[in-house]
C-alpha cells in the first residue's frame, strides 16, 4: 500500500498485449515514460479493461503471443480488490473483492474527442458529471488539429471547478499540440484534479510532465523481446534534496528522463562542444537519443548522477581534474573528484587532465571560442578524452536505456 486516499494502489497485468507479467504501484499522479512500442498505451488500456464493463472485448491480438488468457487485478485505496479475466474468444469474467470501484475516464491520443466513461455504482454521479464536462469541452474547439488538446485543458479545468472526485483519469500523451506554457499549466491542473480525490495516469514524452522532485510519480517503461513490457519505479528522493533538484532541473535538463543515455558535464562550454564531437565521429546526438546535461559545476554532478541512477538512465560523467599532470589538486578539488568517482563509479567517469581548456586548447572556458573552433571539427581533430566520452555514451545508449 502506498498511502493513497483514492484509486488503484497496486496493478498487475498478465498476458495482455505486450505485458506478459508486469506490476505497477501508481501514485495519485503516475507518468508512464518510455520508448515508442514499449507498452505504455497497453498499460492504460489494461486499466480501462479492468474498470470498464463496456471496454472492447479481448481478441487474439490482445493476448500475449496470441495464446492463453488475460488477467488484470488491482488493489484499491479503500482495501478492496478488482480483477478481470478474459481470453481471445471475447469471454470475460469480473470479480470484486469489496471496496468501491472507481469511475474511469479514458482519453486516447488518437480519439481525444471520444471520451470513454465507466459509471460505477459508487461514483455514478461523479463519472456522469466528468463525462458531461469533458464532452462539452472537447466539442467546443472546432475542427483544428489542436482542438482536442485545448479541449483536454478545458475539461480538466471544469472538473476541478466542479470539484469532481472519484475518477481515474487515463490520458495518452496529454502534451500533444500544446505549447510549452500550456503543457506546464495542464500538468498543474492534473495535480489539482488528483488532489481533489481522483487519480491520474498518463503516458508522455514531454519534460514538462515529469517532476524531478517527485520521482515516485514516474514509471519507466521498457520492452524486452522475451519478458515483454517491464516497469521500473524510482524511489523518492532523500529528505532535503527536493529543493535542490527543483532549483537545478529546468525543462532542458529534464530531458535526461527521456534519454537513452546522458553525458553529464560541468558547464555551458562543454554542452556546446559535445554535439560537434559526436557529429565529427559520425554520431547524431538526437538520433541516438543522448542528452548532454549541463550540471552547473563539478559539485553538482553527483546530484545528477544519483538522479540518473534512480531512473535507470545510463550516463557518463565528465569533469576537470583541475591539476597539472604530476601534481595533486588542491584539497577541495580532491574531495570533489573523489565524490564524483564514488557516486558515478570509475567506469562511468572520464576526468579531463588538467582540465577542459588543456584538453581542447580553448582558453578560459570561452563558450563562443569553443563553439567556433569545434563547429567545423574533423574526425582526426577530436581530442581523445572527448572521443572516449562519445564512444562510451553511444555504447551505453545502444545497449538499452530506459527513456524515449
KOLTORDREN-669618 format. One line per field, with one value per residue: chain; x, y, z of N, C-alpha, C in turn; residue in three letters. Coordinates in steps of 0.02 Angstrom, whole numbers. Atoms other than C-alpha are relative to their C-alpha. Layout:
<atoms>
pavo = c(A	...)
nxx = c(X	...)
nyy = c(Y	...)
nzz = c(Z	...)
caxx = c(X	...)
cayy = c(Y	...)
cazz = c(Z	...)
cxx = c(X	...)
cyy = c(Y	...)
czz = c(Z	...)
tise = c(Ala	...)
</atoms>
This chain:
<atoms>
pavo = c(A	A	A	A	A	A	A	A	A	A	A	A	A	A	A	A	A	A	A	A	A	A	A	A	A	A	A	A	A	A	A	A	A	A	A	A	A	A	A	A	A	A	A	A	A	A	A	A	A	A	A	A	A	A	A	A	A	A	A	A	A	A	A	A	A	A	A	A	A	A	A	A	A	A	A	A	A	A	A	A	A	A	A	A	A	A	A	A	A	A	A	A	A	A	A	A	A	A	A	A	A	A	A	A	A	A	A	A	A	A	A	A	A	A	A	A	A	A	A	A	A	A	A	A	A	A	A	A	A	A	A	A	A	A	A	A	A	A	A	A	A	A	A	A	A	A	A	A	A	A	A	A	A	A	A	A	A	A	A	A	A	A	A	A	A	A	A	A	A	A	A	A	A	A	A	A	A	A	A	A	A	A	A	A	A	A	A	A	A	A	A	A	A	A	A	A	A	A	A	A	A	A	A	A	A	A	A	A	A	A	A	A	A	A	A	A	A	A	A	A	A	A	A	A	A	A	A	A	A	A	A	A	A	A	A	A	A	A	A	A	A	A	A	A	A	A	A	A	A	A	A	A	A	A	A	A	A	A	A	A	A	A	A	A	A	A	A	A	A	A	A	A	A	A	A	A	A	A	A	A	A	A	A	A	A	A	A	A	A	A	A	A	A	A	A	A	A	A	A	A	A	A	A	A	A	A	A	A	A	A	A	A	A	A	A	A	A	A	A	A	A	A	A	A	A	A	A	A	A	A	A	A	A	A	A	A	A	A	A	A	A	A	A	A	A	A	A	A	A	A	A	A	A	A	A	A	A	A	A	A	A	A	A	A	A	A	A	A	A	A	A	A	A	A	A	A	A	A	A	A	A	A	A	A	A	A	A	A	A	A	A	A	A	A	A	A	A	A	A	A	A	A	A	A)
nxx = c(43	-42	30	46	68	49	-26	-34	-65	-42	28	-39	27	-30	24	37	-41	-72	-13	1	14	-30	34	-7	30	9	17	58	-19	-49	-22	-31	-52	-38	-4	58	11	-23	58	33	72	29	13	61	56	13	39	67	32	15	51	57	39	13	-61	4	-18	-67	-6	-65	-55	-8	-26	-73	-21	59	20	10	53	-18	24	-19	26	-22	22	27	-21	44	-11	32	-38	35	-36	35	-32	29	-38	4	67	41	30	-30	29	-23	9	-3	-15	20	-23	40	-35	3	16	-60	5	-57	-10	-54	-26	29	72	6	67	46	-15	33	13	30	39	8	56	-21	-20	41	9	-65	-18	44	-18	-63	13	34	-46	-49	34	12	-65	-31	40	3	-60	-1	-28	-73	-37	-14	63	6	-47	28	59	-23	-15	63	35	-30	17	70	7	-27	47	60	-21	13	-45	17	-13	-67	-7	-53	-12	-59	-37	40	-37	6	25	-1	-63	-30	34	62	-19	-12	65	40	-31	23	71	7	-15	57	54	-16	6	71	28	-1	-65	-16	-53	-8	-63	-26	-68	-14	-31	44	44	-42	-20	-60	6	43	-19	46	54	-21	-4	-42	26	-43	26	-48	30	19	41	54	-3	-28	8	-44	25	-52	16	1	-63	-15	26	-44	-26	52	-11	-59	14	47	-36	-50	27	48	26	-55	-33	46	-2	-37	48	23	-60	-29	-61	-13	-68	4	-58	-2	25	29	-48	0	64	-2	-51	9	36	-47	-43	39	10	-63	-11	51	59	47	24	73	18	-19	38	-48	4	-57	32	-43	17	-12	-59	-19	30	68	2	25	73	28	-16	48	65	-5	3	67	48	-26	-29	-73	-31	-72	-14	-62	-19	-71	-40	-21	-71	-46	-27	-53	15	63	47	7	40	71	10	-9	62	52	-17	14	73	27	-20	39	70	8	-38	-56	14	45	-29	-57	-30	-40	-62	16	69	29	-42	-61	15	25	-37	43	-18	46	71	35	49	2	-60	8	51	-28	-54	23	56	-24	-48	-12	-7	-68	-17	36	-44	15	45	68	23	16	66	51	4	30	70	35	3	51	66	20	10	69	20	71	42	27)
nyy = c(-60	-60	-56	-40	-6	23	28	65	-2	52	28	54	16	61	27	-49	-32	6	10	71	-1	-62	-30	-73	-30	-71	-51	-40	-17	50	-13	56	-29	52	-1	21	72	34	27	-50	-3	64	-2	-41	41	52	-30	-9	66	19	-43	-14	55	-15	0	47	68	23	42	35	-48	-29	51	8	50	29	63	-4	-44	-64	-14	-66	-5	-61	-18	-68	-37	15	68	48	26	10	43	20	52	2	39	-24	9	-56	14	-41	7	-51	16	-60	19	-53	-67	-38	-8	-69	-15	-11	-42	20	-48	22	-55	2	-11	-44	-26	54	21	62	-5	56	-24	50	-17	-44	-66	-13	-72	-30	21	-33	-70	-6	14	-57	-57	12	1	-69	-33	26	-18	-73	-28	1	59	-5	56	-16	-5	48	-17	-55	27	37	-50	-27	52	7	-62	2	52	-28	-51	33	42	70	47	70	19	15	-30	31	-45	13	-58	-61	-58	-8	-63	-54	-35	16	-32	37	65	-10	-15	62	42	-23	17	72	9	-26	48	56	-21	-6	67	39	28	-15	39	-23	12	-65	-10	-71	-15	-41	44	43	-41	30	0	55	57	56	-5	25	72	3	58	27	62	53	46	63	-11	-47	-66	-3	-65	-19	-59	-26	-17	-73	-32	-5	-61	-57	-10	-23	-68	-2	23	-46	-60	17	31	-33	47	26	52	56	46	61	53	28	17	67	-8	-70	-22	-51	-43	-54	-66	-16	10	72	16	-23	35	72	19	1	59	58	-8	15	72	35	14	-55	4	7	66	48	-16	-14	-68	-30	-37	-46	9	-62	7	68	19	23	62	57	-3	23	72	37	-1	48	67	12	12	52	-26	6	-66	-11	-63	-29	-59	-18	21	-63	2	20	68	6	-41	15	-56	-27	44	-3	34	72	25	2	54	64	8	19	69	43	2	22	60	-15	22	-49	-66	-17	-59	-38	-22	-26	-25	-4	-44	34	54	-26	-58	-60	-32	-32	20	-51	37	-19	26	73	14	-13	47	68	5	33	50	60	60	8	-54	8	21	69	6	-15	55	56	-15	12	72	34	-18	36	71	8	-12	54	61	1	-42	4	-54	0)
nzz = c(0	3	-35	41	-27	49	62	1	-33	30	62	31	66	26	64	40	51	-11	-71	-18	-72	-22	-58	-6	-60	19	-50	21	68	23	69	35	43	34	72	38	2	-61	-35	-41	17	-19	-71	-9	24	-49	-54	27	3	-68	-31	43	29	70	40	56	-19	15	58	3	2	-67	-46	6	49	30	-32	-72	-26	-28	-67	-25	-68	-34	-67	-4	-59	-56	-23	44	57	63	47	60	40	67	48	69	27	-22	-65	-52	-66	-46	-70	-41	-69	-46	17	46	64	23	69	40	59	42	54	44	42	67	-3	-58	-6	-17	-68	-20	-71	-33	-56	-53	-43	-55	24	60	11	17	67	47	2	36	71	29	4	52	66	21	10	60	58	9	31	73	34	7	-30	-70	-38	-55	-53	-39	-33	-58	-51	-25	-37	-67	-36	-21	-52	-62	-24	-24	-56	16	-33	8	70	25	66	42	57	41	25	-7	25	73	28	-49	-6	-65	-56	-11	-29	-71	-31	-3	-51	-65	-4	-14	-72	-38	8	-43	-69	-18	-12	61	17	69	31	69	34	22	24	-12	-65	-43	-38	-41	-57	-30	-73	-19	42	-11	48	65	14	59	35	53	29	11	47	-33	-59	14	-33	-68	-33	-56	-36	-44	-69	-12	-19	-71	-31	6	67	46	23	43	67	32	20	51	60	43	50	40	-38	-11	57	-14	-15	63	39	-4	-38	-14	-13	-52	6	-50	18	65	54	17	31	68	38	10	62	56	-9	23	73	34	-4	38	-41	-11	-70	-3	26	-51	-61	-54	-24	-34	-54	-37	-70	-38	-42	-21	-64	10	39	-39	-4	64	6	-42	34	56	-28	-27	55	45	61	1	8	-7	-34	26	-39	-2	-58	-30	-22	53	-8	-49	-58	-34	-6	-67	-43	17	63	-12	-30	52	47	-33	-7	65	12	-45	20	70	13	45	69	31	-10	42	-29	47	-34	-67	0	67	40	18	48	64	23	-3	-63	-47	5	39	40	70	32	5	52	66	14	8	48	62	-23	41	-44	-26	-46	-63	-55	-19	-57	20	41	-46	-28	51	13	-58	-3	54	-21	-53	28	45	-41	-24	-56	-21	24	68)
caxx = c(0	68	-47	-160	-328	-411	-382	-277	-131	-68	-95	-40	-63	-33	-49	-119	-39	145	126	174	177	205	162	139	107	34	28	-108	-17	78	178	219	382	468	508	376	302	366	189	134	-32	-60	-49	-179	-290	-270	-334	-481	-518	-511	-626	-743	-877	-900	-718	-696	-689	-520	-470	-324	-218	-241	-172	14	88	-91	-113	-179	-283	-277	-286	-284	-301	-287	-294	-395	-353	-505	-441	-548	-488	-539	-494	-544	-503	-528	-475	-462	-642	-705	-765	-738	-765	-751	-727	-749	-667	-759	-724	-794	-736	-691	-762	-641	-617	-508	-436	-335	-224	-300	-479	-466	-642	-716	-700	-746	-829	-864	-1002	-982	-1124	-1023	-968	-1109	-1139	-954	-924	-1076	-1025	-847	-912	-1027	-894	-766	-891	-936	-755	-695	-835	-801	-638	-688	-601	-419	-286	-256	-440	-437	-282	-363	-523	-425	-362	-538	-608	-485	-514	-702	-687	-578	-701	-846	-748	-772	-699	-695	-623	-471	-417	-316	-234	-117	12	-83	54	5	-22	7	140	263	171	7	95	156	-18	-102	24	-25	-209	-188	-108	-252	-376	-285	-281	-471	-492	-451	-308	-218	-117	-41	92	208	363	365	486	352	252	397	428	605	556	433	525	397	271	372	350	489	426	538	507	605	580	568	493	381	340	442	421	548	483	613	618	576	718	805	734	807	851	684	727	898	829	683	803	926	809	729	640	804	887	732	759	875	719	680	857	938	1098	1162	1328	1345	1460	1513	1462	1395	1554	1559	1373	1405	1556	1498	1367	1509	1617	1480	1449	1634	1635	1483	1350	1195	1152	967	958	1048	932	1080	1064	1212	1165	1250	1257	1313	1482	1576	1498	1326	1374	1346	1165	1130	1218	1105	951	1011	1038	866	777	890	968	1148	1270	1449	1510	1644	1741	1907	2044	2096	2281	2428	2498	2609	2531	2395	2236	2204	2112	1938	1959	2024	1867	1754	1846	1830	1644	1608	1706	1612	1438	1463	1590	1759	1689	1566	1684	1803	1921	1996	2178	2219	2050	1937	2045	2201	2120	2040	2158	2013	2069	1968	1807	1756	1592	1597	1777	1739	1584	1678	1825	1725	1586	1694	1784	1861	1862	2051	2048	1938	2037	2048	1969	1817	1808	1810	1660	1562	1605	1555	1391	1341	1385	1277	1132	1130	1139	967	921	753	696	621)
cayy = c(0	173	281	343	414	357	248	97	64	-91	-154	-319	-358	-533	-591	-429	-371	-332	-360	-539	-508	-333	-242	-57	41	205	361	493	552	422	462	317	358	254	219	201	24	-10	-40	124	132	-53	-20	119	3	-131	-12	31	-155	-182	-37	-32	-162	-76	-91	-177	-367	-452	-526	-637	-482	-430	-591	-611	-705	-744	-885	-908	-791	-614	-572	-395	-365	-217	-165	-11	125	77	-101	-182	-281	-296	-425	-466	-621	-635	-741	-723	-780	-621	-710	-605	-631	-499	-519	-388	-409	-268	-83	47	27	198	277	296	424	366	494	405	516	459	481	628	685	515	506	338	339	194	228	126	121	207	351	363	549	593	490	562	739	714	639	786	916	835	805	989	1046	931	987	1174	1191	1170	1056	1111	983	1075	1074	910	967	1130	1036	923	1076	1148	980	964	1147	1119	958	1048	1194	1073	979	812	666	478	464	377	482	393	505	463	599	748	863	840	1006	1108	1243	1229	1354	1260	1095	1163	1231	1065	973	1082	1056	867	879	987	861	719	819	834	646	573	477	521	401	464	422	562	614	792	851	971	821	743	810	777	822	678	532	414	480	408	233	198	77	-33	-182	-343	-463	-611	-539	-408	-241	-201	-61	24	143	255	278	452	574	582	710	881	855	911	1096	1064	964	1082	1229	1136	1050	1151	1076	1059	961	856	783	658	564	532	490	325	392	555	647	747	897	1042	1193	1278	1267	1077	1070	1172	1070	891	891	934	796	667	737	727	544	505	506	615	653	670	512	418	497	554	710	819	891	1046	1017	1192	1144	991	998	964	814	690	751	724	555	499	554	456	302	322	323	196	311	261	406	465	599	715	836	926	856	1035	997	982	808	752	875	846	951	1065	985	1045	980	812	793	837	719	579	613	605	443	371	417	388	248	248	155	298	442	523	650	786	821	951	1022	1056	1201	1095	953	1064	1212	1333	1461	1508	1411	1537	1469	1571	1524	1341	1344	1423	1305	1145	1187	1125	987	848	668	668	827	761	758	577	606	685	547	421	508	500	317	266	363	286	114	138	210	71	-59	-4	144	171	333	382)
cazz = c(0	-42	64	-75	-18	-180	-332	-376	-259	-349	-526	-602	-786	-855	-1034	-1105	-1266	-1231	-1043	-1007	-819	-754	-592	-556	-396	-460	-353	-362	-519	-621	-779	-895	-984	-1116	-1297	-1430	-1429	-1253	-1189	-1110	-1203	-1169	-982	-994	-1097	-964	-830	-941	-967	-779	-733	-881	-914	-1082	-1137	-1307	-1296	-1294	-1461	-1516	-1547	-1365	-1290	-1257	-1406	-1459	-1334	-1158	-1052	-989	-804	-736	-550	-433	-251	-209	-85	19	40	-94	-244	-425	-557	-735	-836	-1023	-1170	-1358	-1383	-1300	-1143	-988	-802	-666	-481	-346	-176	-92	-92	-211	-393	-462	-617	-761	-898	-1044	-1166	-1302	-1409	-1573	-1515	-1395	-1435	-1390	-1201	-1127	-957	-843	-719	-560	-437	-302	-414	-540	-514	-522	-680	-766	-718	-781	-944	-973	-935	-1048	-1189	-1193	-1177	-1316	-1430	-1418	-1509	-1691	-1814	-1798	-1752	-1587	-1536	-1438	-1342	-1290	-1251	-1134	-1040	-1028	-971	-827	-780	-771	-673	-546	-536	-512	-377	-466	-367	-376	-553	-626	-775	-911	-1042	-1185	-1217	-1147	-1214	-1397	-1489	-1331	-1322	-1176	-1066	-1089	-1050	-884	-846	-887	-778	-630	-670	-670	-497	-437	-507	-419	-258	-262	-237	-407	-487	-649	-756	-919	-1046	-1100	-1197	-1129	-993	-930	-868	-772	-597	-538	-360	-361	-440	-364	-491	-634	-706	-830	-961	-1070	-1182	-1182	-1328	-1209	-1050	-1133	-1052	-896	-769	-655	-523	-439	-253	-185	-161	5	126	96	-88	-160	-164	-240	-385	-415	-422	-534	-657	-795	-946	-1041	-903	-876	-1049	-968	-908	-1091	-1146	-1188	-1111	-1037	-1036	-875	-896	-786	-888	-1042	-1144	-1135	-1177	-1334	-1387	-1366	-1506	-1626	-1553	-1582	-1757	-1804	-1751	-1858	-1722	-1712	-1530	-1564	-1669	-1531	-1401	-1296	-1189	-1142	-973	-903	-716	-666	-597	-539	-367	-442	-548	-404	-386	-571	-564	-421	-520	-673	-565	-486	-655	-740	-870	-914	-905	-922	-801	-870	-762	-744	-634	-601	-580	-698	-732	-591	-469	-340	-347	-201	-54	-105	-283	-220	-114	-262	-380	-253	-227	-414	-428	-279	-342	-529	-517	-605	-757	-788	-751	-875	-799	-910	-865	-819	-873	-1022	-1081	-1077	-1174	-1308	-1317	-1290	-1161	-1009	-1044	-1178	-1248	-1409	-1448	-1412	-1522	-1669	-1653	-1641	-1765	-1910	-1815	-1920	-1855	-1837	-1734	-1593	-1430	-1372	-1199	-1281	-1411	-1268	-1191	-1354	-1386	-1211	-1216	-1384	-1319	-1164	-1262	-1390	-1252	-1200	-1091	-1008	-1086	-1252)
cxx = c(45	-33	-46	-68	-52	36	30	68	48	-36	46	-34	37	-34	-37	48	75	18	-7	-18	36	-42	17	-34	-8	-15	-62	10	55	15	36	47	38	-2	-68	-2	28	-58	-37	-76	-34	-17	-62	-62	-17	-41	-72	-38	-20	-61	-63	-35	-13	63	-7	20	72	-1	68	59	14	31	75	16	-60	-26	-10	-55	30	-27	28	-32	29	-24	-22	22	-44	5	-33	46	-46	41	-45	42	-35	44	-15	-69	-46	-35	36	-37	31	-12	14	10	-17	29	-47	39	-7	-30	64	-16	62	4	59	21	-34	-74	-17	-72	-50	17	-42	-9	-31	-36	-7	-56	20	14	-39	-5	65	19	-43	17	64	-10	-32	46	51	-32	-10	66	33	-37	0	56	1	35	76	34	12	-63	-5	47	-28	-63	18	15	-65	-38	27	-16	-71	-12	27	-49	-63	13	-20	50	-23	13	74	3	60	9	64	29	-40	35	-12	-33	-3	68	28	-35	-65	13	11	-65	-42	29	-23	-74	-11	16	-58	-59	12	-9	-71	-33	-7	69	11	58	7	67	24	70	22	32	-45	-45	38	30	59	-4	-43	14	-49	-60	16	-2	36	-12	49	-32	58	-31	-24	-50	-59	10	27	-9	51	-30	53	-25	-2	69	9	-26	52	26	-52	14	59	-18	-50	37	50	-31	-50	-22	56	36	-44	-5	37	-47	-22	57	18	66	11	75	-5	64	-5	-38	-23	47	1	-66	-2	46	-19	-43	46	47	-35	-7	64	14	-55	-62	-43	-30	-75	-22	16	-38	45	-6	66	-28	52	-21	11	58	13	-36	-71	-5	-24	-76	-32	15	-48	-69	1	-5	-71	-49	27	27	76	32	76	9	69	17	75	34	23	68	42	24	58	-11	-67	-47	0	-51	-74	-14	9	-64	-55	13	-17	-75	-31	16	-40	-72	-9	34	54	-14	-45	26	60	26	45	61	41	-72	-23	43	63	-10	-17	41	-42	13	-59	-73	-40	-51	1	61	-5	-48	29	54	-26	-55	20	52	4	10	69	20	-36	49	-21	-44	-73	-28	-19	-68	-55	-8	-36	-75	-41	-6	-54	-70	-25	-10	-69	-12	-75	-42	-23	49)
cyy = c(62	62	44	6	-28	-32	-68	7	-51	-27	-55	-20	-62	-20	48	37	-9	-16	-75	-8	61	30	74	21	75	44	39	26	-48	14	-61	28	-56	8	-16	-76	-37	-29	49	2	-65	-1	42	-39	-55	27	11	-67	-23	38	7	-63	9	4	-51	-70	-17	-45	-34	47	31	-48	-9	-59	-38	-63	12	48	63	4	67	7	62	1	72	33	-15	-72	-53	-24	-7	-46	-12	-52	-3	-44	25	-10	58	-13	39	-12	52	-24	62	-22	53	67	32	9	71	5	14	42	-14	47	-22	56	2	18	47	25	-53	-26	-62	2	-64	26	-58	24	50	71	20	75	33	-18	35	74	11	-11	60	60	-9	0	71	35	-24	19	74	29	2	-61	2	-58	12	-1	-52	15	55	-22	-40	47	26	-52	-8	62	-4	-54	25	52	-31	-47	-74	-44	-71	-28	-20	26	-31	44	-21	67	65	62	15	66	57	34	-11	31	-37	-69	7	14	-63	-47	21	-15	-73	-14	26	-48	-61	18	6	-67	-41	-30	12	-44	23	-23	66	-6	72	11	39	-43	-49	41	-33	-1	-57	-60	-58	4	-34	-76	-7	-67	-20	-63	-48	-52	-65	12	47	66	-7	70	7	62	24	10	76	27	-1	67	55	13	30	70	3	-22	45	62	-14	-23	45	-51	-31	-56	-61	-47	-64	-57	-37	-23	-73	1	75	11	58	42	58	62	7	-14	-73	-19	22	-42	-72	-19	-3	-60	-62	3	-18	-75	-40	-17	63	-8	-12	-68	-54	9	7	73	21	48	43	-1	64	-4	-71	-22	-26	-65	-59	-1	-27	-74	-42	-2	-51	-72	-17	-18	-47	26	-7	69	-5	68	24	61	11	-31	61	-5	-24	-71	-1	41	-21	60	26	-44	-1	-37	-76	-30	-6	-56	-68	-12	-20	-73	-49	-8	-30	-67	14	-19	49	71	9	68	33	29	45	24	4	44	-34	-54	29	57	63	35	24	-18	52	-35	18	-26	-75	-18	9	-51	-69	-8	-35	-54	-59	-60	-7	52	-6	-21	-68	-4	15	-55	-60	10	-18	-75	-36	16	-36	-73	-12	9	-57	-65	-2	41	-5	50	-7	30)
czz = c(0	30	-40	34	-48	-59	7	35	-28	-60	-25	-64	-26	-66	-44	-46	14	72	17	74	29	56	4	65	-14	60	-24	-71	-21	-73	-27	-53	-33	-75	-32	-2	61	40	43	-13	19	74	15	-23	49	58	-23	-1	70	27	-41	-25	-74	-43	-57	21	-20	-61	-2	1	68	50	-14	-46	-29	33	75	18	28	72	22	69	34	72	0	65	60	25	-44	-55	-60	-43	-60	-36	-67	-44	-70	-30	17	66	54	65	46	71	41	72	50	-21	-51	-65	-25	-70	-39	-61	-42	-59	-43	-47	-67	-1	58	9	22	70	17	76	25	61	50	46	53	-25	-63	-14	-22	-71	-52	-6	-39	-75	-34	-9	-56	-69	-26	-17	-64	-63	-17	-43	-75	-27	-8	36	74	43	56	58	44	37	62	58	30	42	70	42	29	52	67	29	29	59	-11	37	-13	-69	-8	-71	-35	-61	-36	-23	4	-28	-74	-19	51	1	71	60	18	29	75	37	8	53	70	9	17	74	43	-3	44	74	24	11	-62	-9	-74	-22	-73	-27	-28	-28	13	68	47	43	45	56	35	76	26	-45	7	-46	-66	-2	-66	-35	-55	-27	-13	-47	31	56	-12	36	71	27	56	31	49	71	8	17	75	27	-6	-70	-47	-26	-48	-71	-36	-25	-56	-66	-35	-53	-41	37	11	-60	16	19	-63	-44	6	39	10	8	49	-2	49	-22	-72	-57	-22	-34	-73	-44	-16	-60	-61	4	-26	-76	-38	-1	-35	38	6	70	3	-26	51	65	61	19	33	52	36	73	41	47	21	63	-8	-40	42	6	-63	-10	41	-33	-58	26	23	-56	-53	-66	3	-12	3	34	-21	42	-2	61	39	34	-58	12	48	63	30	-2	72	38	-21	-65	8	29	-53	-49	30	6	-67	-15	42	-24	-70	-12	-51	-72	-37	6	-46	23	-52	35	-46	5	-72	-46	-23	-52	-69	-28	-3	66	40	-6	-37	-46	-74	-38	-10	-55	-69	-18	-16	-52	-64	16	-48	45	30	50	68	54	27	63	-17	-45	43	32	-50	-13	56	4	-53	18	52	-28	-42	38	29	61	12	-38	-72	-48)
tise = c(Unk	Unk	Unk	Unk	Unk	Unk	Unk	Unk	Unk	Unk	Unk	Unk	Unk	Unk	Unk	Unk	Unk	Unk	Unk	Unk	Unk	Unk	Unk	Unk	Unk	Unk	Unk	Unk	Unk	Unk	Unk	Unk	Unk	Unk	Unk	Unk	Unk	Unk	Unk	Unk	Unk	Unk	Unk	Unk	Unk	Unk	Unk	Unk	Unk	Unk	Unk	Unk	Unk	Unk	Unk	Unk	Unk	Unk	Unk	Unk	Unk	Unk	Unk	Unk	Unk	Unk	Unk	Unk	Unk	Unk	Unk	Unk	Unk	Unk	Unk	Unk	Unk	Unk	Unk	Unk	Unk	Unk	Unk	Unk	Unk	Unk	Unk	Unk	Unk	Unk	Unk	Unk	Unk	Unk	Unk	Unk	Unk	Unk	Unk	Unk	Unk	Unk	Unk	Unk	Unk	Unk	Unk	Unk	Unk	Unk	Unk	Unk	Unk	Unk	Unk	Unk	Unk	Unk	Unk	Unk	Unk	Unk	Unk	Unk	Unk	Unk	Unk	Unk	Unk	Unk	Unk	Unk	Unk	Unk	Unk	Unk	Unk	Unk	Unk	Unk	Unk	Unk	Unk	Unk	Unk	Unk	Unk	Unk	Unk	Unk	Unk	Unk	Unk	Unk	Unk	Unk	Unk	Unk	Unk	Unk	Unk	Unk	Unk	Unk	Unk	Unk	Unk	Unk	Unk	Unk	Unk	Unk	Unk	Unk	Unk	Unk	Unk	Unk	Unk	Unk	Unk	Unk	Unk	Unk	Unk	Unk	Unk	Unk	Unk	Unk	Unk	Unk	Unk	Unk	Unk	Unk	Unk	Unk	Unk	Unk	Unk	Unk	Unk	Unk	Unk	Unk	Unk	Unk	Unk	Unk	Unk	Unk	Unk	Unk	Unk	Unk	Unk	Unk	Unk	Unk	Unk	Unk	Unk	Unk	Unk	Unk	Unk	Unk	Unk	Unk	Unk	Unk	Unk	Unk	Unk	Unk	Unk	Unk	Unk	Unk	Unk	Unk	Unk	Unk	Unk	Unk	Unk	Unk	Unk	Unk	Unk	Unk	Unk	Unk	Unk	Unk	Unk	Unk	Unk	Unk	Unk	Unk	Unk	Unk	Unk	Unk	Unk	Unk	Unk	Unk	Unk	Unk	Unk	Unk	Unk	Unk	Unk	Unk	Unk	Unk	Unk	Unk	Unk	Unk	Unk	Unk	Unk	Unk	Unk	Unk	Unk	Unk	Unk	Unk	Unk	Unk	Unk	Unk	Unk	Unk	Unk	Unk	Unk	Unk	Unk	Unk	Unk	Unk	Unk	Unk	Unk	Unk	Unk	Unk	Unk	Unk	Unk	Unk	Unk	Unk	Unk	Unk	Unk	Unk	Unk	Unk	Unk	Unk	Unk	Unk	Unk	Unk	Unk	Unk	Unk	Unk	Unk	Unk	Unk	Unk	Unk	Unk	Unk	Unk	Unk	Unk	Unk	Unk	Unk	Unk	Unk	Unk	Unk	Unk	Unk	Unk	Unk	Unk	Unk	Unk	Unk	Unk	Unk	Unk	Unk	Unk	Unk	Unk	Unk	Unk	Unk	Unk	Unk	Unk	Unk	Unk	Unk	Unk	Unk	Unk	Unk	Unk	Unk	Unk	Unk	Unk	Unk	Unk	Unk	Unk	Unk	Unk	Unk	Unk	Unk	Unk	Unk	Unk	Unk	Unk	Unk	Unk	Unk	Unk)
</atoms>
